Amino acid sequence: MVVPGGSPSFPEKGIDPPLYLNSRKLSTLFYYMKIIHTFLFAAVAAFTFVGSLQADDSAAINDVCPIKGKDVDGSKAVEYTATFCCDKCVTKFKKDPAKYADKLAAAEEGKCAFSGKDNDPEATATVKIAVCCGGCEKKVTKDPVAALKTLGEDS
């Protein structure tokens, strides 16, 4: 039996009516579910991004010394910060830095290696160039672009 208000009546004594959610309660519930979902998605994305940054920074882009051609183990390395015109180019470079080492070495100073546009000081990628000894480390530190050019020729 339905009473004029639209809700069922329970004439039996001792039986509680089921929990009914009206549209206002449902919209509030869905609102909070969306907030929680968004927060969880953002947290997962942030942790994934931070993890990928840490993984990229730990490895050198080469396994042969650009000066002497000897095998390297990565214990000695020179960091080089490359600048690009935008984050899209940074992402492209980070996917395979060794592949684009020669493009980076050939780029005009202040210009993006991919597009040729002016560099954005905020759009940077740091790579490690591994060397075999302290002498090579000094040479690469002095001229990292020449080392990148050598790496690009080897690949």
C-alpha positions in Angstrom: 0.0 0.0 0.0 1.3 3.4 -0.9 0.3 6.5 1.1 -0.4 9.8 -0.6 3.2 11.0 0.0 4.5 8.4 -2.4 6.3 6.3 0.2 5.2 2.8 1.1 3.6 2.2 4.4 4.5 -0.7 6.7 1.3 -1.5 8.7 3.0 -4.4 10.5 4.3 -3.4 13.9 8.0 -3.9 14.6 9.2 -3.6 11.0 11.3 -0.6 10.2 10.9 0.9 6.7 14.0 0.4 4.5 16.5 3.2 4.2 15.4 5.4 1.3 17.7 7.9 -0.4 16.1 10.9 -1.8 17.6 12.7 -4.8 19.3 15.2 -2.5 21.1 12.5 -0.5 22.1 10.7 -3.7 23.5 13.8 -5.3 25.5 14.6 -2.2 26.8 11.0 -2.1 27.8 11.1 -5.8 29.5 14.5 -5.2 31.7 13.1 -2.4 32.4 10.0 -4.5 33.7 12.2 -7.3 35.9 14.1 -5.0 37.4 10.9 -3.5 37.9 9.4 -7.0 39.6 12.6 -8.2 41.9 12.7 -5.2 42.9 9.1 -5.6 43.6 9.5 -9.3 45.7 12.6 -8.7 47.7 10.8 -5.9 48.4 7.8 -8.2 49.4 10.1 -11.1 51.7 12.1 -8.8 53.4 9.0 -7.4 53.9 7.6 -10.9 55.3 10.9 -12.1 57.8 11.2 -9.2 58.8 7.6 -9.6 59.5 8.0 -13.3 61.6 11.1 -12.6 63.7 9.3 -10.1 64.3 6.4 -12.5 65.4 8.7 -15.3 67.9 10.6 -13.2 69.7 7.5 -12.0 71.1 6.0 -15.2 73.7 7.4 -17.6 72.7 7.6 -21.3 75.8 5.7 -22.5 77.8 2.6 -21.7 81.0 3.6 -23.5 83.2 6.5 -22.6 82.8 9.3 -25.2 86.5 10.2 -24.9 88.4 6.9 -24.8 85.8 4.5 -26.0 86.2 2.2 -23.0 83.3 0.5 -21.2 81.9 2.5 -18.3 80.0 1.3 -15.2 78.3 4.6 -14.5 80.2 5.3 -11.2 81.7 8.4 -12.8 79.4 10.7 -14.7 78.9 14.3 -15.7 75.5 15.8 -15.6 74.4 17.9 -18.5 71.2 20.0 -18.5 69.6 20.5 -21.9 67.0 23.1 -22.6 64.2 22.9 -25.1 61.3 25.1 -26.3 58.5 23.2 -24.6 57.6 20.3 -22.4 56.6 18.2 -25.4 60.2 18.3 -26.7 61.5 17.5 -23.2 59.3 14.4 -23.1 60.4 13.4 -26.5 64.1 13.7 -25.5 63.6 11.8 -22.2 62.1 8.8 -24.0 65.5 8.0 -25.6 68.2 10.6 -24.7 71.0 8.6 -26.4 69.1 8.5 -29.7 68.8 12.3 -29.7 72.3 13.1 -28.4 73.6 14.1 -31.8 70.6 16.4 -32.4 71.2 18.1 -29.1 74.9 18.6 -30.0 74.1 20.0 -33.4 71.5 22.5 -32.1 72.2 26.2 -32.2 72.9 27.7 -28.8 69.7 29.0 -27.3 67.5 27.0 -29.8 65.5 23.8 -29.4 67.2 20.7 -30.9 63.8 19.5 -32.3 61.9 22.6 -33.4 64.6 25.2 -33.8 62.5 27.6 -31.7 63.9 29.7 -28.8 64.5 27.7 -25.7 62.3 28.1 -22.6 64.5 28.2 -19.5 61.8 26.1 -17.6 61.8 23.3 -20.2 64.9 21.3 -19.2 66.1 17.7 -19.0 69.2 16.6 -17.1 71.1 13.6 -18.4 74.2 11.8 -17.1 77.1 11.2 -19.4 79.2 8.3 -18.0 83.0 8.4 -18.3 85.8 5.9 -17.6 88.1 8.0 -15.4 88.7 11.3 -13.8 90.6 12.7 -16.8 87.7 12.0 -19.1 85.4 13.5 -16.5 87.3 16.8 -16.6 87.2 16.8 -20.5 83.4 16.1 -20.6 82.8 18.7 -17.9 84.7 21.3 -20.0 82.8 20.5 -23.2 79.7 18.2 -22.8 78.3 19.1 -26.2 81.4 17.5 -27.9 80.8 14.4 -25.8 77.1 14.3 -26.8 78.2 14.6 -30.5 80.5 11.6 -30.0 77.7 9.6 -28.4 75.4 10.5 -31.2 77.9 9.3 -33.8 78.3 5.9 -32.0 74.5 5.2 -31.9 
